[in-house]
Structures are given as C-alpha cells and as structure tokens.
C-alpha cells in the first residue's frame, strides 16, 4: 500500500456499488491555484471528470470535503471500476466506484487513474503526471 489506502473489512461481491467520489466542485483555474499552494509531494485529491458532450469538464477536489474514496490508490490491475452516473436535477455526472470482480476481505481497494473501460477518462488533476508505483506486472503508464 502506498502511504494511505483502503482495505476492505468484508468480502465485496462482483458488480457491487462501493462508494462515490465526493468533494468540492471547482474550476480548472481554481485547481491550478490550489495545486500551486499544495506541498509538492505528489499527493492530490483532485480529479478531472470528462464525459464526451453529455457532461462538461469539471474538477472534484476531495481534499477537504472528501470521503473514503479519496484514499483509493491507483493500480494497473484494479479491482474497482469507476463509472459516471447522472443524478436527477443535477447537470453534471458523479463518479461512482463498483467492484470489477469479487473482492476478498483484506484486499486493498484500487482503481486505474488513467481510465475506465466504459467511459472516456478519469484522471488525477494537475500539471504533472501521476507516477505509477502499483508494482503490477502489467503496469501501464499514461
């Protein structure tokens, strides 16, 4: 596990909802401003969410208002699949995590920061790229 992470305390069946990525919705300009103020240790809880023409680009900053989803680490062999969901009376999407397979008690919950199978992309926000330290034999770089 890399610094922070989340390990499940119970088995999670395949295709189960795990949680949403929660945070403050901010502009790209505000994202850049906050990045300049952050420590430059590579830790950020800001995500870019982009989904074709249906939803406009937005940044979700889970740093101060986030939930446990902000502690899910990256893996090139993820057990979580991010999916954008729509909410009635809300003009943007929300990122939800579902289990890609059965996840055993004691496993770390991880997802690929560089894309989901069903949607265009989800990416850690920022000027620089995320350094992959997942250790997976099928490691992929952005």
C-alpha positions in Angstrom: 0.0 0.0 0.0 1.3 3.4 -0.9 1.1 5.9 2.0 -2.7 5.9 2.5 -5.1 3.3 1.2 -8.3 1.4 1.9 -8.5 -2.2 2.8 -11.9 -3.9 2.8 -13.1 -5.5 6.1 -15.5 -7.8 4.4 -16.0 -9.6 1.0 -17.5 -7.5 -1.7 -19.4 -9.3 -4.5 -18.7 -8.5 -8.1 -20.6 -5.5 -9.6 -21.3 -4.1 -6.2 -21.5 -0.3 -5.5 -18.7 0.7 -3.2 -18.9 4.5 -2.9 -19.0 7.8 -4.8 -16.0 10.1 -5.1 -17.1 13.1 -3.1 -15.6 16.6 -3.0 -15.9 20.2 -3.8 -16.6 21.0 -7.5 -14.1 23.6 -8.6 -13.0 25.2 -11.9 -9.7 24.4 -13.7 -8.4 27.8 -12.7 -9.1 27.1 -9.0 -7.5 23.7 -9.4 -4.3 25.2 -10.7 -4.3 27.8 -7.9 -4.7 25.1 -5.3 -2.0 23.0 -6.8 0.4 25.9 -6.6 -0.4 26.2 -2.8 -0.1 22.4 -2.1 3.0 20.7 -0.9 4.8 19.3 -3.9 4.9 15.8 -2.6 2.7 14.4 -5.4 -0.4 14.0 -3.2 -3.6 15.4 -4.6 -7.2 14.5 -4.2 -8.4 16.5 -7.3 -9.9 14.6 -10.2 -10.8 15.7 -13.7 -14.1 14.3 -14.9 -14.7 14.4 -18.6 -17.5 12.6 -20.4 -18.0 13.4 -24.1 -20.6 16.0 -24.7 -23.1 15.0 -22.0 -21.2 16.5 -19.1 -18.9 19.4 -19.2 -15.4 19.2 -17.8 -15.3 19.5 -14.0 -12.8 19.1 -11.3 -13.7 17.4 -8.0 -11.4 18.2 -5.0 -11.8 15.6 -2.3 -9.1 17.2 -0.2 -11.2 18.9 2.4 -14.7 17.7 1.7 -13.9 14.2 0.5 -14.9 10.8 1.7 -13.1 7.4 1.9 -13.0 7.3 -1.9 -10.1 9.8 -2.0 -7.9 7.2 -0.4 -8.3 4.6 -3.1 -4.9 4.1 -4.7 -4.0 3.5 -8.3 -3.3 0.1 -9.8 -2.8 -1.1 -13.3 -4.7 -4.2 -12.2 -7.7 -2.5 -10.5 -10.5 -4.2 -8.6 -12.7 -1.2 -8.8 -14.3 0.3 -12.0 -15.2 4.0 -12.0 -18.5 4.9 -13.6 -20.0 8.2 -14.2 -23.7 8.4 -13.1 -26.3 11.0 -13.6 -28.4 12.4 -10.8 -31.8 13.9 -11.5 -31.8 17.8 -11.2 -28.0 17.9 -11.4 -26.4 18.9 -14.7 -23.1 17.0 -14.2 -22.0 13.5 -13.5 -20.9 11.9 -10.3 -18.1 9.4 -10.2 -19.1 6.1 -8.6 -17.0 3.0 -7.9 -18.2 -0.6 -8.5 -16.3 -3.8 -7.9 -15.0 -5.3 -11.1 -14.7 -8.8 -9.5 -15.3 -10.4 -6.2 -13.0 -8.6 -3.7 -11.8 -10.6 -0.7 -11.7 -9.3 2.9 -8.3 -7.8 3.5 -7.7 -6.6 -0.2 -6.8 -3.0 -0.9 -9.4 -1.2 -3.0 -7.7 0.2 -6.1 -8.7 1.7 -9.4 -6.9 2.9 -12.6 -6.3 6.7 -12.5 -5.9 6.6 -16.3 -9.2 5.4 -17.5 -12.3 3.2 -17.2 -13.4 0.6 -19.6 -16.8 2.1 -20.2 -16.1 5.8 -20.2 -13.7 8.2 -21.8 -11.3 9.0 -18.9 -10.8 10.0 -15.3 -7.5 11.5 -14.4 -5.8 12.8 -11.4 -5.8 16.6 -11.9 -2.6 18.6 -12.2 0.2 19.8 -14.4 2.3 16.7 -14.0 1.5 13.1 -14.5 0.9 10.6 -11.7 3.8 8.4 -11.0 2.7 4.7 -11.0 4.0 2.8 -8.0 1.5 0.0 -8.1 4.0 -2.8 -8.7 1.6 -4.7 -11.0 3.3 -6.9 -13.6 1.0 -5.4 -16.3 2.0 -1.8 -15.3 0.8 0.8 -17.8 1.9 4.4 -17.9 -0.2 7.3 -19.2 
